[in-house]
Amino acid sequence: MNSTEIPNWLKQRAFLTPNRIAIKTEYEEISFLTLHQNVLKKANQLSNAGIQQGDVVSVLMKNSVEMVEIIHALKYIGAVTVLLNIKLTGNELEFQVSDSGTKMLLTEDALIEKANEINIKKMLVKDLEQYPEKDCCIQEYFSLDQADTIMYTSGTTGSPKGVIHTYGNHLWSAIGSSLNLGLHQDDCWLLAVPMFHISGLSILYRSVIYGIPAVIHEGFDPKKANAAIINQGVTIMSVVSIMLARMVEELGDETYPDRFRCMLLGGGPAPKPLLENCLTKNIPVFQTYGMTETASQVVTLAPEYSISKLGSAGKPLFPVQIKIEKEGSPAIPNEVGEIVVKAPNVTNGYLNRMDATKTSIVDGWLYTGDIGYLDEEGFLFVMDRRSDLIISGGENIYPAELEAVLLAHPSIIEAGVTGVEDDKWGQVPAAFVRIVDGSNASEAEIIEFCYEKLARYKVPKSIHFVDRLPRNASNKLLRRKLIELLKDEKQ
C-alpha cells in the first residue's frame, strides 16, 4: 500500500470490528463480518459470471440488503458501478447504460420488466446462486484516484451527464461529514433515501468507514422512519423538507429520544414554520447543501443557527472552500452570484463529456450552476439553480424564496414556483400548491398573503391547486416539470 491507497474498507472494517452491527432492517441485523462473508461470496459468483476488474456494471435495484451486498461485491472485484434511478423510463436508462459502456446490468424481479426494455446483457441478482464461487482476485486496497461509481445528473438541460466519483471523493465526503457532525460510539444512520442517489450511497459508505450501523428502508415511510428513530437506536437521518414535514405530522404529540442528535436536511431551504415546529419538539435540524458532483454535502448549518440564519445552508465543511463569483469576479458579501466549490470530494469530471468538464471545473473549482451569496460571517445562502431562475422585466426572481413564503401560509403543505411566458414581462412566476384537506384557501387570499411578504414583482401571478407536486426519487422538487401541470389543466 502506498500513500495514495486505502484498505478495502468493508474488508478492513470486518477485520477491525467484526461483531459490530453493519445493517439493520425490520427483520434482521447483520454484522460487519457476516456482511463481508456474504459480499465475498457474491464477488466470487459475479467473477464467475464474467465480471472482471475495470468492467462497468449497472445496478437497477431498490434499497435492500442484496443491493448493499452487490455494491460492495463490485468493489471487491474492482468494477465501476453505475447506479441507475429506478424511476427513469426505459429510454432514459438505455442512454445511461450505453453512454457508460456498461458490460452487464444487475437487477431484481420487481424491476425486470423495466430492465427488459434495455438492450443490454442483464442478470437477476437471485440467479447468481446458480454460479459456483470462483475465487476472484479481491481488491485489497483502493486507489484514491480510482473510479468507483458513476451517477447521472437529472439532465435539466440536454442529456444527463455521468458524474465520476473516485474512492477518494467518497472517503473525503465521509471525513468532512464526521469532522462536522462528530462521530459517537452509539451512532446509527437511517437510510430511507435511495442508494442510487448520492445522499443514500454516502450513508452506506459512511456506515462502513465509521463502523456504525445503517438502518435500511426500501423507501420512505414517515411512520416507519419515526419508529426506527424511537425503537432502533437511530441517531442520524438524512431528509428533504417534505419528508421531515410528514414525519413531524405523523409524530403528533410524541418526541424523539435524546440520543437522536441530527436530522440532516438537504434539497433546499426549509420553511420557517417547519423549523419552528422542530424547535418546539427538540428535533435537531442541520440544514445542508451539496450535489452529485460534490459526493454529498459540502456546507452544513448547525441547529443553533436554524432560526437566526433562516434560509442559510451554513458554512463549508472542514475540507471545503466556497466562493461566489459574479461575471467572473469575486462577489462581495451579500452579493448574489454563482456558487463555486473546491474540495477533495468534488468530482474530477463527467464521463465522455470533456466539454462539460472543462466548462464546469476550472483549476479544481467546480462551477455549480447554483445561485447564492455569502453573508458577512461566511454563511452560504442558496437562492436557486441558475436554470430555475425567473427573469421578469429584467428583475431576477428566485423560486425558492417564493416557495418559502408560500409554505409559511397555514393552509399550504407543498409549494413549487416556476416561470411562465408573459408578453409584457417576458416571464412571470406561477405557483403550484397543495393545501390541507378541508381548507377553503383561495387564489386571491394566497396572493394577498404574498403581497404582505414579497416585493410586488415577485408575487406569483397565478396560484394553481394540485394534488401533488413532481418530485424525484429523493423527494426533491422538480421545478422544470411544474409547467407540465399547466398543460394538464388545459386538457
C-alpha positions in Angstrom: 0.0 0.0 0.0 1.3 3.5 -0.8 0.1 7.0 0.3 -2.5 7.1 -2.5 -4.2 3.9 -1.4 -6.5 2.9 1.4 -7.6 -0.6 2.6 -10.7 -2.1 1.1 -13.0 -0.5 3.6 -15.5 -3.3 4.2 -12.8 -5.9 4.4 -10.9 -3.7 6.8 -13.9 -2.9 8.9 -14.8 -6.6 9.2 -11.2 -7.2 10.4 -11.3 -4.3 12.9 -14.8 -4.7 14.4 -16.2 -8.0 13.1 -19.0 -8.2 15.6 -20.4 -4.7 15.3 -23.8 -4.4 13.5 -23.4 -3.2 9.9 -27.0 -3.3 8.7 -30.4 -3.3 10.4 -33.7 -3.9 8.8 -37.2 -4.5 10.1 -36.4 -8.2 10.3 -32.7 -8.8 10.8 -29.3 -7.5 12.0 -26.1 -8.3 10.1 -22.6 -7.9 11.5 -19.7 -6.5 9.5 -18.1 -9.9 9.4 -21.2 -11.6 8.1 -21.7 -8.8 5.5 -18.1 -9.3 4.4 -18.6 -13.0 4.0 -21.8 -12.5 2.0 -20.1 -9.9 -0.2 -17.1 -12.2 -0.8 -19.5 -14.9 -1.9 -21.2 -12.6 -4.4 -17.9 -11.2 -5.6 -16.8 -14.7 -6.5 -20.1 -15.5 -8.2 -20.0 -12.3 -10.2 -16.5 -13.1 -11.2 -17.6 -16.5 -12.5 -20.5 -14.7 -14.3 -17.8 -12.8 -16.3 -17.3 -9.6 -14.4 -13.7 -8.5 -14.2 -11.7 -5.7 -12.8 -12.3 -2.5 -14.7 -15.6 -3.6 -16.1 -18.6 -1.2 -15.9 -21.6 -2.7 -14.3 -25.0 -1.0 -13.9 -27.3 -1.7 -10.9 -31.0 -1.3 -11.2 -32.3 -2.1 -7.7 -34.4 -0.8 -4.8 -32.9 -0.3 -1.3 -32.2 -3.8 0.2 -29.6 -5.9 1.9 -29.0 -7.5 -1.5 -28.3 -4.1 -3.1 -25.8 -3.3 -0.3 -24.0 -6.6 -1.0 -23.9 -6.1 -4.7 -22.4 -2.6 -4.4 -19.6 -3.9 -2.1 -19.1 -7.0 -4.2 -18.4 -4.9 -7.3 -15.7 -3.0 -5.3 -14.1 -6.3 -4.2 -13.7 -7.1 -7.9 -12.7 -3.6 -8.9 -15.5 -3.0 -11.3 -17.0 0.5 -11.8 -20.6 0.7 -10.6 -23.3 2.8 -12.4 -26.2 3.4 -10.0 -29.5 3.6 -12.1 -32.5 5.6 -10.9 -35.5 3.1 -10.9 -38.0 5.9 -11.7 -36.5 6.5 -15.1 -38.1 5.3 -18.3 -36.6 2.5 -20.5 -35.3 5.1 -23.0 -33.6 7.1 -20.3 -32.0 4.0 -18.8 -30.9 2.9 -22.3 -29.0 6.1 -22.7 -27.1 5.7 -19.4 -26.1 2.1 -19.9 -24.9 2.9 -23.4 -23.1 6.1 -22.5 -21.3 4.4 -19.6 -20.2 1.4 -21.6 -22.0 -1.0 -19.3 -21.0 -4.6 -19.7 -23.8 -6.1 -17.6 -27.0 -4.9 -15.9 -27.8 -6.4 -12.5 -31.4 -6.1 -11.4 -34.2 -7.9 -9.4 -37.6 -9.4 -10.0 -39.6 -6.3 -9.2 -37.7 -4.3 -11.9 -37.2 -7.0 -14.5 -39.9 -5.6 -16.8 -38.2 -2.2 -16.9 -34.8 -3.9 -17.3 -36.1 -5.8 -20.3 -36.7 -2.5 -22.1 -33.0 -2.0 -22.2 -30.8 -3.7 -24.9 -28.0 -4.9 -22.6 -26.9 -8.2 -21.1 -28.7 -8.5 -17.8 -28.9 -10.8 -14.8 -31.2 -11.1 -11.9 -29.2 -11.0 -8.6 -31.0 -14.1 -7.4 -29.7 -16.0 -10.3 -26.1 -15.5 -9.1 -26.8 -18.5 -6.8 -26.5 -20.7 -9.9 -22.8 -19.8 -10.3 -20.1 -21.6 -8.4 -17.9 -19.4 -6.2 -14.9 -19.0 -8.5 -12.2 -17.4 -6.3 -11.5 -13.9 -7.7 -8.7 -11.6 -7.1 -10.1 -9.3 -4.4 -9.0 -5.7 -4.3 -7.1 -5.4 -1.0 -6.6 -1.7 -1.5 -8.5 1.1 -3.2 -6.6 3.8 -5.1 -7.9 7.2 -4.1 -7.8 8.3 -7.8 -9.6 5.1 -8.9 -13.1 5.5 -10.4 -15.7 3.8 -8.1 -19.1 4.9 -9.1 -20.9 6.8 -11.9 -24.2 8.7 -11.2 -26.1 10.6 -13.9 -27.3 14.1 -13.2 -31.0 14.8 -13.7 -30.4 16.4 -17.0 -32.3 19.7 -16.6 -30.6 20.9 -19.8 -29.6 18.5 -22.5 -28.7 14.8 -21.9 -27.8 13.7 -18.4 -24.1 13.7 -17.5 -22.3 10.9 -15.8 -20.6 12.1 -12.7 -17.5 10.1 -12.0 -16.8 9.5 -8.3 -13.4 8.2 -7.1 -12.8 6.3 -3.9 -11.0 9.5 -2.7 -14.2 11.5 -3.4 -16.3 9.2 -1.3 -13.7 8.9 1.5 -13.2 12.7 1.8 -17.0 13.1 1.9 -17.2 10.8 4.8 -14.3 12.6 6.6 -15.8 16.0 6.0 -19.2 14.9 7.4 -17.6 13.3 10.5 -15.5 16.4 11.2 -18.7 18.4 11.1 -21.2 16.2 13.0 -18.7 14.3 15.1 -18.7 10.6 15.5 -20.3 8.9 18.5 -19.8 5.3 19.6 -23.6 4.7 19.5 -24.3 6.4 16.2 -26.7 4.7 13.8 -27.8 6.3 10.5 -31.3 5.7 9.0 -31.0 5.2 5.2 -34.5 5.9 3.8 -33.4 7.8 0.7 -32.4 5.8 -2.5 -28.9 4.3 -2.6 -28.9 5.1 -6.4 -28.7 8.8 -5.3 -25.6 10.3 -3.7 -27.4 11.0 -0.4 -28.2 7.3 0.1 -24.9 5.9 -1.2 -22.9 8.2 1.0 -24.7 6.9 4.1 -23.9 3.4 3.1 -20.2 4.2 2.7 -20.1 6.2 6.0 -21.5 3.3 8.0 -18.6 1.1 6.8 -15.9 3.7 7.2 -17.2 4.8 10.6 -18.1 1.4 11.8 -21.7 2.2 12.7 -25.0 0.5 11.7 -27.1 1.7 8.8 -30.9 1.0 9.1 -32.0 0.2 5.6 -35.6 1.1 4.5 -36.7 0.2 0.9 -38.4 3.5 0.6 -39.6 6.4 2.7 -42.5 5.9 5.1 -42.9 8.5 7.8 -44.4 6.1 10.3 -41.6 3.5 9.8 -39.0 6.3 9.9 -40.3 7.6 13.2 -40.4 4.0 14.6 -36.8 3.4 13.6 -35.7 6.6 15.4 -37.7 5.7 18.5 -37.1 1.9 18.7 -34.0 1.0 16.7 -31.4 3.4 18.1 -31.2 5.8 15.1 -29.2 8.9 15.9 -28.9 10.5 12.4 -31.2 10.7 9.4 -31.0 12.4 6.0 -34.2 14.0 4.7 -35.6 16.7 2.5 -38.3 19.2 3.7 -41.3 17.2 2.6 -40.0 14.1 4.3 -39.4 16.0 7.5 -42.8 17.6 7.4 -44.6 14.3 7.0 -42.5 12.8 9.9 -43.4 15.7 12.2 -47.1 15.4 11.3 -47.1 11.7 11.9 -45.1 12.1 15.2 -48.0 14.0 16.7 -47.5 14.6 20.4 -44.7 12.1 20.6 -41.0 13.1 20.8 -37.7 11.5 19.7 -35.3 10.1 22.3 -32.5 12.3 23.5 -30.0 10.0 21.7 -31.3 11.3 18.3 -28.9 14.1 17.5 -29.1 15.1 13.9 -31.8 15.5 11.2 -29.7 16.3 8.2 -31.9 18.4 5.9 -31.0 18.9 2.2 -32.7 19.6 -1.0 -33.3 23.4 -0.4 -34.2 25.7 2.5 -36.9 24.6 4.9 -40.0 26.7 5.6 -39.8 28.7 8.9 -43.0 27.1 10.4 -41.5 23.6 10.0 -38.2 24.7 11.6 -40.1 26.3 14.5 -42.2 23.2 14.9 -39.0 21.1 15.1 -37.5 23.5 17.6 -40.6 23.0 19.8 -40.2 19.3 19.6 -36.5 19.4 20.2 -35.7 17.9 16.8 -32.1 19.0 15.9 -32.2 20.1 12.3 -29.0 20.6 10.4 -29.7 22.3 7.1 -27.2 21.3 4.4 -26.2 21.8 0.8 -24.5 19.5 -1.7 -24.9 17.9 -5.1 -23.9 14.8 -7.0 -20.8 16.4 -8.2 -19.6 17.0 -4.6 -20.3 13.4 -3.5 -22.9 14.7 -1.0 -22.8 17.7 1.4 -20.2 20.5 1.3 -22.0 23.0 3.5 -24.0 22.5 6.7 -25.8 24.8 9.2 -25.7 23.9 12.9 -29.1 23.8 14.6 -28.4 26.8 16.8 -28.5 29.0 13.7 -31.6 27.4 12.1 -33.8 30.4 13.0 -31.3 33.3 13.2 -29.8 32.3 9.8 -33.1 31.1 8.4 -32.6 30.1 4.7 -28.9 29.5 5.1 -27.2 26.2 4.3 -24.5 27.1 6.7 -20.7 27.2 6.5 -18.4 24.9 4.4 -17.2 21.6 5.9 -13.6 21.5 7.0 -12.0 20.3 3.7 -14.2 22.6 1.6 -13.6 26.0 0.0 -16.6 28.1 -1.1 -16.7 31.4 -3.1 -19.3 33.4 -5.0 -18.4 34.7 -8.5 -20.4 37.3 -10.4 -19.4 37.9 -14.0 -16.0 36.3 -13.5 -15.1 38.3 -10.4 -15.3 37.5 -6.7 -18.6 38.8 -5.2 -18.7 41.0 -2.1 -20.7 39.8 1.0 -24.5 39.6 0.3 -23.9 39.9 -3.5 -25.6 37.2 -5.5 -23.6 35.2 -7.9 -22.7 31.6 -8.9 -21.6 29.2 -6.1 -18.1 27.8 -6.8 -16.7 24.9 -4.7 -13.3 23.4 -4.3 -12.7 20.2 -2.2 -11.2 16.7 -2.4 -14.7 15.3 -2.6 -15.5 17.2 -5.8 -15.6 15.1 -8.9 -12.8 15.4 -11.4 -15.2 15.4 -14.3 -18.0 13.9 -16.4 -17.8 10.7 -18.3 -17.3 11.2 -22.1 -18.0 14.9 -21.7 -14.8 16.8 -21.9 -16.7 19.9 -23.0 -18.9 19.9 -19.9 -15.9 19.1 -17.6 -13.8 22.0 -19.0 -16.8 24.4 -18.6 -17.7 23.3 -15.1 -14.3 22.5 -13.5 -11.6 25.2 -13.7 -8.4 24.9 -11.8 -10.1 22.4 -9.4 -13.0 24.8 -8.8 -16.5 23.4 -9.6 -18.9 26.0 -11.0 -22.1 24.5 -9.6 -24.7 26.4 -11.7 -26.4 27.3 -8.4 -27.0 30.9 -7.4 -26.4 32.2 -3.9 -24.5 34.6 -1.7 -22.2 34.6 1.4 -23.1 36.9 4.2 -20.6 38.9 6.2 -20.0 35.9 8.5 -19.4 33.4 5.7 -22.8 31.7 5.8 -24.0 30.4 2.4 -27.5 31.2 1.2 -28.6 29.2 -1.8 -31.1 31.1 -3.9 -31.8 28.6 -6.8 -30.5 26.6 -9.7 -29.4 29.0 -12.4 -31.7 27.1 -14.8 -34.7 27.7 -12.4 -34.1 31.5 -12.3 -37.1 33.6 -13.4 -36.3 36.9 -15.2 -39.3 39.2 -15.2 -39.0 42.6 -16.6 -35.2 42.5 -16.1 -35.6 41.5 -12.4 -34.3 38.2 -11.1 -36.8 36.1 -9.2 -35.7 33.1 -7.2 -38.4 30.4 -6.9 -37.1 29.1 -3.6 -37.7 32.5 -2.0 -41.3 32.5 -3.1 -41.8 28.9 -2.1 -40.6 29.7 1.4 -43.2 32.4 1.7 -46.0 30.2 0.4 -45.1 27.4 2.8 -45.5 29.9 5.7 -49.2 30.1 4.8 -51.1 27.9 7.3 -53.1 26.1 4.6 -50.2 25.2 2.3 -48.4 21.8 2.7 -46.3 21.9 -0.5 -45.4 24.6 -2.9 -43.5 24.9 -6.2 -42.8 28.0 -8.3 -41.7 28.3 -12.0 -41.7 30.9 -14.7 -44.3 31.1 -17.4 -44.1 33.2 -20.6 -45.6 36.6 -20.5 -46.0 39.1 -23.4 -45.3 42.1 -21.2 -42.6 40.9 -18.8 -41.0 38.0 -20.6 -41.7 35.7 -17.7 -43.9 35.9 -14.6 -43.9 33.5 -11.6 -46.7 30.9 -11.3 -47.2 28.9 -8.1 -48.4 25.4 -7.6 -49.6 24.5 -4.1 -51.1 21.5 -2.3 -53.3 22.6 0.6 -54.5 20.8 3.7 -57.7 18.8 3.4 -60.8 20.8 4.1 -59.1 24.2 3.6 -61.0 26.8 1.7 -57.9 28.9 0.9 -58.5 30.8 -2.4 -56.1 32.1 -5.0 -56.9 35.7 -4.0 -56.2 35.1 -0.4 -52.9 33.4 -1.1 -51.8 36.2 -3.4 -52.7 38.8 -0.8 -50.7 36.8 1.7 -47.7 37.0 -0.6 -48.1 40.8 -1.1 -47.6 41.2 2.6 -44.2 39.5 2.4 -42.8 40.0 -1.1 -42.0 42.8 -3.4 -44.8 43.3 -5.9 -42.8 42.0 -8.9 -42.1 38.7 -7.0 -45.7 37.9 -6.2 -47.0 34.9 -8.2 -49.4 36.0 -10.9 -51.4 32.8 -10.6 -52.0 30.1 -8.0 -52.7 26.5 -9.2 -54.1 24.0 -6.7 -52.8 20.5 -7.3 -53.0 17.1 -5.6 -49.2 16.5 -5.8 -46.0 18.2 -7.0 -43.5 16.4 -9.3 -40.6 15.1 -7.2 -37.6 12.8 -7.9 -36.8 9.6 -6.0 -35.2 11.6 -3.2 -38.4 13.7 -2.9 -36.7 16.8 -4.3 -39.0 19.2 -6.1 -38.6 19.1 -10.0 -39.5 22.7 -10.9 -38.8 22.0 -14.6 -41.9 19.7 -14.6 -44.3 22.2 -13.0 -45.1 23.7 -16.4 -46.5 20.3 -17.4 -49.2 20.7 -14.7 -50.5 23.7 -16.6 -50.9 21.6 -19.8 -52.9 19.1 -17.7 -55.2 21.9 -16.5 -56.0 22.9 -20.1 -56.9 19.4 -21.2 
